Amino acid sequence: MLGPPPSRYPPPQIENIVHPITIDSMHALFSTYGLVQKIAIIEKTPHPTTRHVLVQYADSKAAAVALSTLQGYCMYGAGQHKV
């Protein structure tokens, strides 16, 4: 028996990167909203201070809540590491 098809959301983008981002720091941020199964950081982006983060959650509701809650969130003060 097959489960429901995976939901597709655009990958979160982290902007204004001053400090390195890691899988562990992204896991700490995104796991607040649900069970994270996988995380990948896309290093090659057009802008040197921007990264895309691919986050796979166990369920689509957690992904939707994370994206809507973290939209515009800054991991550090002064607009650094803005999601």
C-alpha positions, 0 to 999 in steps of 0.5 A: 500500500502506498502512502500519500504523495509527498507535498512540494514546497519551495526550499527555504532560502537563508539570506544575509549569511555572515556566519557559516550555516551547518546541517546541525544549525538548520536541524536545530531551527527546523526540527522545532516544527516537526520530525526532520528526515533530511536536510541539505544545504545548497552552497552554489547560489547566485549570491555569495551570502544566500543559501537554499536549504532542502528540508524533508519533514515526516509530514506535510503539515509540519513543513507548512507550519515551519515555512509560514512561521519562519518566513522573515525570521532572522537567526541572528540580530540585525537581519543576519541569516534571514529565512 
